[in-house]
Amino acid sequence: MKKKINKLPDFDKMSLDEIARFWDTHNVTDYENETKDVDIVFELNKPRTESLVLRVQKNIKEKLEKVARSKGLNVSTLARMWLMEKLSRA
């Protein structure tokens, strides 16, 4: 029996949520005929020159954690992203 060749959708026409739902319900090994190997570089030793301690109320921290989890991020990353977005508009 010949294995069915699956065709990947056009991800450029999809939202990030749609792409995430696609990969949540599909297996990448079913699309090996359409993928190629790439080199990935991880910068694990990013220089961190400053830190900031920010105190917030418990309910705010819990909301931030919930949003961060829903986006697949940790709380610090989400808070840093939001701070940078706000500062770029200032």
N, C-alpha and C positions, 0 to 999 in steps of 0.2 A: 504494500500500500504506500502510495506517495504522500509525503507530508505536505499539508497545505501551507503555502507561503502567505504569510500575513503582510499586509501593507500598513505602514504607519500613517496616522492622520497628519494633516498639515498643521503642525503645532503653531506656526506663525499666525494662524487664523483663530487660535484658541486662547482663552484667558488662562491665567495661572491656575485658577481653581479647576477649570475643565481639564487641564493637563494633569494636575494632581489626581483628579478622579479617574482619569484614563489609566494612569500607572497604578492606582490603588486596585484596579479591577483587571489588569493585564499583566502578563509576565514578559519581561524583557527578552527572555530566551526564545520566545515565539517570534521575535523580530531580528534575530541575529543576522539574517541575510541582508538587512538594511542598515546595519550599524558598522562603525569602523573603530579601531583602536585609537585612543588619544593619550597624550601625556598630560598628567595633572601634577602641578607643583603646589605643595602645601607650605605656607610660611608659618611654621609653628612658633617661632621665636620673634613675634612682632614686638618691636620696641614699645614699651608702655612707659611714658615719661611722667605721667600725672595720673592721679586717681581722685575720685570725688566720692565722699560719703554723703548720701542723701537720705534723710529721715522722712518717711511718709507714714500716714495712718495705715493700720492693718488692712482695712477694706480696700484702700487704694492699691496696696501691694498685691492683694489677692486678685483684684481685677486685672492688674498688669500681668501677673503670672498666668491668668486664664487666657488673655489675648496672646501672650507670648507662646504658650503651648499650642494654641490654635494655628499659629503661623510657623510652628516648628523651630522657634527661637528660644534662647534663654532670656531671662528677664533683663539682664545687663545689656545684651545686644539690642533688644527692642527699645529700651530706654535711651540708649546711645543713638539709635537711628532716629527716634522721635526728636531728641534734642538737636541733632544735626539738621533735620528737616525744618524745625522751628527757627533755628539760627540762620539757615540759608534764606529764609523769608524775611528776616528782620532787617 
